[in-house]
């Protein structure tokens, strides 16, 4: 009786469980997601791209253009084994250091790597274009990122560190404002104060390091260096004064030379004027003497003519010319003595 009473009930429960399992079977089969062929790259495993051939995509979850190329990038990764290439992706929100190492400024950004040599792919993120880029080796015509631009260089490693610090600061700001509900201006004040304190601390560290490696000079050497420095400063201060004195001396000499020349010219002109005056004074005296001599010569002739005793054609005896007067001789001697006195003065 008891077994007959529970038998139909158990049968009904088993039937309901089988039906539920049959209905939930397809749902459970659809739960497992399809395996992605794109390898996520982080700061810890990015060095894998230094070996072999790789294609990297830098994206952000909020970027619409990045979302449009996701399916094409996944298809390209599925055929990676046929193309003999590895495909990776980098989330710039989670890995700001890698975005700084590759200096990513636009999204999405694509890079090709071949044995540690990187090139920027600037074509569309379509599967066919990506496939032709690899098969036809179009990357060979693209200029590689060499020198300080290379992601493996020391410069870009420093850039990666700066981007990592900025990313951590951004996450910390979001934690303050979103999680804890602190106002944004309080977060800014906190970062400003932290920056000032960190700067002061680093300055103190540099001072301590310099004091540790600084070797002071002996006292006598330091005194000598101080004396030499003072002597050099005094010499530099004296140089302009010496130059000014030399200029003043040269100007004085030039002025003296010009004055001497002017005096000589004036004396020459005075001598010339005196000579002219002497000539003018001498000329009337000579004229007077000539007139006197002519008068003395003509005196006997006039007496003969007045007397009428001489016949024409008869020679008249020449009368001796009287000597010059004593006054004329005295004036000539005075002028000559004046000329003799002025000569040595010049």
C-alpha positions as a printed NumPy array, in Angstrom:
array([[  0.   ,   0.   ,   0.   ],
       [  2.71 ,   2.357,   0.972],
       [  4.853,   1.461,  -1.989],
       [  1.885,   1.807,  -4.282],
       [  1.037,   5.213,  -2.854],
       [  4.576,   6.744,  -3.336],
       [  5.294,   5.061,  -6.666],
       [  3.267,   7.435,  -8.9  ],
       [  4.584,  10.471,  -6.979],
       [  8.254,   9.524,  -7.504],
       [  7.588,   8.797, -11.128],
       [  6.06 ,  12.277, -11.553],
       [  9.037,  13.98 ,  -9.83 ],
       [ 11.558,  12.137, -11.998],
       [  9.647,  13.063, -15.118],
       [  9.583,  16.747, -14.12 ],
       [ 13.35 ,  16.73 , -13.397],
       [ 14.133,  15.132, -16.754],
       [ 11.968,  17.709, -18.498],
       [ 13.697,  20.527, -16.669],
       [ 17.103,  19.098, -17.565],
       [ 16.013,  18.787, -21.185],
       [ 14.849,  22.392, -21.255],
       [ 17.992,  23.777, -19.516],
       [ 20.452,  21.755, -21.599],
       [ 20.82 ,  24.198, -24.523],
       [ 21.169,  27.142, -22.125],
       [ 23.999,  25.457, -20.257],
       [ 25.685,  24.561, -23.55 ],
       [ 25.603,  28.216, -24.649],
       [ 27.213,  29.49 , -21.446],
       [ 30.875,  28.716, -22.3  ],
       [ 32.265,  31.625, -24.323],
       [ 34.242,  31.175, -27.484],
       [ 38.024,  31.186, -26.929],
       [ 39.747,  34.426, -27.994],
       [ 42.811,  34.168, -30.189],
       [ 44.008,  37.682, -29.294],
       [ 46.586,  37.681, -26.51 ],
       [ 46.29 ,  40.466, -23.881],
       [ 49.621,  42.24 , -23.328],
       [ 50.656,  43.759, -20.017],
       [ 53.74 ,  45.453, -18.553],
       [ 54.955,  42.034, -17.356],
       [ 54.791,  40.119, -20.658],
       [ 55.243,  42.816, -23.327],
       [ 58.839,  41.704, -23.94 ],
       [ 57.431,  38.694, -25.839],
       [ 56.964,  40.974, -28.842],
       [ 60.765,  41.354, -29.045],
       [ 60.935,  37.892, -30.645],
       [ 59.186,  36.793, -33.812],
       [ 56.526,  38.724, -35.709],
       [ 53.668,  40.482, -33.916],
       [ 50.755,  42.821, -34.503],
       [ 49.56 ,  44.905, -31.548],
       [ 46.393,  46.896, -31.096],
       [ 46.024,  49.637, -28.473],
       [ 42.411,  50.281, -27.493],
       [ 40.134,  51.597, -24.749],
       [ 36.808,  50.034, -23.724],
       [ 34.976,  53.344, -24.147],
       [ 36.36 ,  53.999, -27.658],
       [ 33.704,  53.494, -30.403],
       [ 36.287,  53.165, -33.194],
       [ 38.089,  50.482, -31.223],
       [ 34.838,  48.542, -30.779],
       [ 34.181,  48.633, -34.531],
       [ 37.477,  46.874, -35.254],
       [ 37.149,  44.186, -32.563],
       [ 35.549,  41.573, -34.843],
       [ 38.059,  42.221, -37.658],
       [ 40.932,  41.969, -35.207],
       [ 39.604,  38.683, -33.838],
       [ 39.325,  37.24 , -37.351],
       [ 42.856,  38.352, -38.089],
       [ 44.045,  36.626, -34.893],
       [ 42.301,  33.338, -35.865],
       [ 44.326,  33.214, -39.071],
       [ 47.521,  34.098, -37.232],
       [ 48.803,  30.514, -37.414],
       [ 48.367,  30.502, -41.204],
       [ 50.074,  33.897, -41.502],
       [ 52.733,  32.823, -38.971],
       [ 52.142,  35.882, -36.833],
       [ 51.092,  36.526, -33.24 ],
       [ 48.319,  39.011, -32.468],
       [ 47.978,  40.971, -29.22 ],
       [ 46.023,  43.819, -27.705],
       [ 46.703,  46.423, -24.995],
       [ 44.084,  48.138, -22.855],
       [ 45.453,  51.664, -22.333],
       [ 43.24 ,  52.129, -19.246],
       [ 44.702,  49.113, -17.481],
       [ 48.223,  49.489, -18.93 ],
       [ 49.091,  53.203, -19.168],
       [ 52.811,  52.351, -18.993],
       [ 52.684,  50.468, -22.294],
       [ 50.779,  53.29 , -23.965],
       [ 53.563,  55.644, -22.83 ],
       [ 56.279,  53.24 , -23.994],
       [ 54.776,  53.201, -27.499],
       [ 53.764,  56.876, -27.188],
       [ 50.162,  56.233, -28.168],
       [ 48.253,  59.479, -28.765],
       [ 45.299,  58.241, -30.873],
       [ 42.981,  55.247, -30.613],
       [ 42.933,  52.681, -31.988],
       [ 46.674,  52.396, -32.667],
       [ 48.337,  49.48 , -34.464],
       [ 51.99 ,  48.436, -34.376],
       [ 53.975,  45.802, -36.246],
       [ 57.004,  44.151, -34.601],
       [ 59.577,  41.965, -36.31 ],
       [ 62.47 ,  40.674, -34.172],
       [ 62.413,  43.721, -31.901],
       [ 62.032,  46.313, -34.706],
       [ 58.775,  48.252, -34.417],
       [ 56.771,  50.038, -37.101],
       [ 53.512,  51.985, -36.938],
       [ 50.659,  50.58 , -39.035],
       [ 48.474,  53.448, -40.234],
       [ 46.05 ,  51.52 , -42.445],
       [ 42.454,  50.588, -41.658],
       [ 41.783,  47.852, -39.118],
       [ 40.098,  45.62 , -41.697],
       [ 41.036,  41.956, -41.955],
       [ 41.857,  42.041, -45.682],
       [ 44.156,  45.042, -45.353],
       [ 45.881,  43.514, -42.345],
       [ 46.344,  40.224, -44.177],
       [ 47.816,  41.924, -47.267],
       [ 50.101,  44.   , -45.025],
       [ 51.652,  40.761, -43.724],
       [ 51.585,  38.606, -46.868],
       [ 52.937,  41.28 , -49.204],
       [ 55.38 ,  42.501, -46.546],
       [ 54.282,  46.084, -46.921],
       [ 55.846,  46.8  , -43.547],
       [ 59.265,  46.808, -45.207],
       [ 58.47 ,  50.144, -46.85 ],
       [ 57.551,  51.751, -43.507],
       [ 60.211,  53.626, -41.56 ],
       [ 60.992,  51.78 , -38.294],
       [ 60.979,  53.343, -34.846],
       [ 64.689,  53.539, -34.08 ],
       [ 66.854,  55.413, -31.616],
       [ 65.064,  57.119, -28.774],
       [ 61.674,  56.441, -30.423],
       [ 62.062,  52.686, -30.073],
       [ 59.829,  51.23 , -27.297],
       [ 62.842,  49.308, -25.98 ],
       [ 65.   ,  52.47 , -25.588],
       [ 65.879,  54.034, -22.254],
       [ 63.98 ,  57.21 , -23.15 ],
       [ 60.722,  55.401, -23.772],
       [ 61.242,  53.361, -20.612],
       [ 61.262,  56.641, -18.695],
       [ 58.156,  57.702, -20.582],
       [ 56.49 ,  54.44 , -19.559],
       [ 57.267,  55.197, -15.921],
       [ 55.703,  58.659, -16.184],
       [ 52.565,  57.267, -17.811],
       [ 52.337,  54.59 , -15.118],
       [ 52.517,  57.226, -12.375],
       [ 49.852,  59.326, -14.104],
       [ 47.619,  56.266, -14.413],
       [ 47.962,  55.474, -10.715],
       [ 47.158,  59.086,  -9.82 ],
       [ 44.058,  58.931, -12.   ],
       [ 42.896,  55.696, -10.365],
       [ 43.516,  57.217,  -6.941],
       [ 41.507,  60.308,  -7.884],
       [ 38.606,  58.101,  -9.002],
       [ 38.831,  56.188,  -5.736],
       [ 38.575,  59.42 ,  -3.745],
       [ 35.735,  60.953,  -5.764],
       [ 33.689,  57.882,  -6.762],
       [ 34.25 ,  55.268,  -4.097],
       [ 34.679,  57.519,  -1.054],
       [ 32.497,  60.358,  -2.334],
       [ 35.077,  63.096,  -1.577],
       [ 34.613,  66.389,  -3.526],
       [ 36.892,  66.832,  -6.504],
       [ 38.499,  70.016,  -5.136],
       [ 39.551,  68.149,  -1.984],
       [ 41.252,  65.575,  -4.165],
       [ 43.075,  68.323,  -6.09 ],
       [ 44.26 ,  69.957,  -2.843],
       [ 45.547,  66.599,  -1.642],
       [ 47.575,  66.058,  -4.826],
       [ 48.986,  69.607,  -4.703],
       [ 50.152,  69.175,  -1.121],
       [ 51.591,  65.762,  -1.905],
       [ 53.52 ,  67.239,  -4.84 ],
       [ 55.013,  70.009,  -2.672],
       [ 56.009,  67.615,   0.099],
       [ 57.539,  65.188,  -2.375],
       [ 59.523,  68.016,  -4.022],
       [ 60.891,  69.182,  -0.67 ],
       [ 61.827,  65.645,   0.277],
       [ 63.664,  65.066,  -3.018],
       [ 65.533,  68.367,  -2.593],
       [ 66.64 ,  67.296,   0.886],
       [ 67.812,  63.951,  -0.516],
       [ 69.866,  65.698,  -3.202],
       [ 71.483,  67.972,  -0.599],
       [ 72.433,  64.982,   1.56 ],
       [ 73.881,  63.149,  -1.448],
       [ 75.927,  66.171,  -2.484],
       [ 77.266,  66.562,   1.056],
       [ 78.293,  62.91 ,   1.111],
       [ 80.217,  63.081,  -2.161],
       [ 81.607,  66.612,  -1.708],
       [ 85.298,  66.705,  -0.713],
       [ 86.224,  70.035,   0.961],
       [ 89.516,  71.652,  -0.056],
       [ 92.33 ,  72.214,   2.47 ],
       [ 92.3  ,  75.539,   4.261],
       [ 95.412,  76.962,   2.602],
       [ 94.105,  76.045,  -0.849],
       [ 90.768,  77.654,  -0.131],
       [ 92.52 ,  80.828,   1.077],
       [ 94.617,  80.9  ,  -2.079],
       [ 91.598,  80.479,  -4.274],
       [ 89.871,  83.302,  -2.385],
       [ 92.906,  85.564,  -2.845],
       [ 93.178,  84.777,  -6.541],
       [ 89.482,  85.454,  -6.959],
       [ 89.807,  88.832,  -5.253],
       [ 92.876,  89.742,  -7.302],
       [ 91.057,  88.837, -10.496],
       [ 88.092,  90.964,  -9.491],
       [ 90.4  ,  93.893,  -8.657],
       [ 92.215,  93.471, -11.964],
       [ 88.921,  93.433, -13.838],
       [ 87.855,  96.585, -11.987],
       [ 91.166,  98.331, -12.82 ],
       [ 91.02 ,  97.513, -16.522],
       [ 88.206,  99.974, -17.324],
       [ 89.973, 102.706, -15.301],
       [ 93.252, 102.123, -17.164],
       [ 91.445, 102.27 , -20.457],
       [ 89.794, 105.563, -19.503],
       [ 93.124, 107.032, -18.382],
       [ 94.78 , 105.984, -21.638],
       [ 91.983, 107.63 , -23.573],
       [ 92.342, 110.827, -21.541],
       [ 96.136, 110.849, -22.071],
       [ 95.773, 110.327, -25.787],
       [ 93.207, 113.119, -25.974],
       [ 95.512, 115.479, -24.052],
       [ 98.439, 114.658, -26.326],
       [ 96.319, 115.265, -29.391],
       [ 95.172, 118.594, -27.972],
       [ 98.778, 119.609, -27.191],
       [ 99.922, 118.647, -30.686],
       [ 97.109, 120.63 , -32.236],
       [ 97.949, 123.677, -30.072],
       [101.654, 123.475, -31.002],
       [100.768, 123.229, -34.677],
       [ 98.477, 126.223, -34.407],
       [101.172, 128.277, -32.627],
       [103.743, 127.36 , -35.259],
       [101.353, 128.338, -38.   ],
       [100.669, 131.641, -36.248],
       [104.41 , 132.319, -35.853],
       [105.023, 131.507, -39.503],
       [102.27 , 133.872, -40.523],
       [103.683, 136.586, -38.211],
       [107.168, 136.155, -39.708],
       [105.767, 136.466, -43.186],
       [103.864, 139.627, -42.22 ],
       [106.989, 141.147, -40.639],
       [109.08 , 140.334, -43.711],
       [106.484, 141.996, -45.902],
       [106.437, 145.046, -43.635],
       [110.249, 145.224, -43.708],
       [110.213, 145.055, -47.463],
       [107.623, 147.799, -47.595],
       [109.698, 149.92 , -45.192],
       [112.91 , 149.281, -47.121],
       [111.395, 150.139, -50.479],
       [110.648, 153.874, -49.688],
       [114.191, 154.374, -48.359],
       [115.645, 152.854, -51.512],
       [113.435, 155.063, -53.586],
       [114.599, 158.099, -51.671],
       [118.242, 157.121, -52.262],
       [117.612, 156.59 , -55.956],
       [115.903, 159.963, -56.251],
       [118.783, 161.593, -54.433],
       [121.34 , 159.945, -56.686],
       [119.366, 160.971, -59.772],
       [119.162, 164.522, -58.487],
       [122.879, 164.649, -57.829],
       [123.607, 163.288, -61.293],
       [121.338, 165.796, -62.962],
       [122.578, 168.756, -60.854],
       [125.841, 169.461, -62.806],
       [124.043, 169.066, -66.108],
       [121.519, 171.68 , -65.146],
       [124.257, 174.083, -63.989],
       [126.085, 173.713, -67.264],
       [122.935, 174.254, -69.247],
       [122.097, 177.347, -67.2  ],
       [125.509, 178.81 , -67.684],
       [125.486, 177.946, -71.382],
       [129.185, 177.294, -71.293],
       [129.043, 173.795, -72.582],
       [128.586, 173.01 , -76.114],
       [126.498, 170.26 , -77.345],
       [128.446, 167.063, -77.78 ],
       [131.019, 168.079, -75.147],
       [131.62 , 165.567, -72.373],
       [130.747, 166.748, -68.939],
       [132.923, 165.405, -66.173],
       [130.973, 163.044, -63.847],
       [130.52 , 164.35 , -60.34 ],
       [131.055, 161.9  , -57.512],
       [127.776, 160.844, -55.804],
       [127.589, 161.994, -52.252],
       [127.481, 159.313, -49.516],
       [124.078, 158.378, -48.057],
       [122.92 , 160.347, -45.125],
       [123.681, 159.19 , -41.621],
       [119.956, 159.029, -40.691],
       [119.184, 156.524, -43.448],
       [122.106, 154.364, -42.364],
       [120.896, 154.398, -38.742],
       [117.371, 153.267, -39.708],
       [118.729, 150.395, -41.811],
       [120.947, 149.232, -38.965],
       [118.039, 149.282, -36.51 ],
       [115.845, 147.178, -38.827],
       [118.628, 144.665, -39.382],
       [119.226, 144.338, -35.665],
       [115.476, 143.774, -35.14 ],
       [115.522, 141.013, -37.803],
       [118.515, 139.385, -36.117],
       [116.741, 139.416, -32.72 ],
       [113.511, 137.836, -34.073],
       [115.303, 135.091, -35.977],
       [116.51 , 132.985, -32.984],
       [113.121, 133.331, -31.243],
       [111.402, 131.503, -34.133]])
